[in-house]
Amino acid sequence: MTKPREKTREELTAEIEESKKKIRQYENREKVLRQKLSQEERRTRSHRLIVRGAVFESIVPEAKTMTDEEAAALLRLALTSEPAREFLRKRAEETTS
């Protein structure tokens, strides 16, 4: 049986460089995919915030003319009321069950 030919130093160096190049390509591809995922997550979050803001304005039309601070105060008051706290407590129990 013949022994496989041993590679020269130059061939091994070329193989190492080719492997390093492939690693860089995979790392760059991973970076691009992570950026796309991040953009999609931001787009989804922005859409959700817009929809929720529209719901808030449809329930409280006066919210359109409120400042950000006034709207935040109104929401804070509404969500800390006893009925709101009870609703949130029940919902939390349902999601953990």
Secondary structure, DSSP 8 states (H G I E B T S, - for coil): --------HHHHHHHHHHHHHHHHHHHHHHHHHHHHHHHHHHHHHHHHHHHHHHHHHHH-GGGGGS-HHHHHHHHHHHHTSHHHHHHHHHHHHHHH-
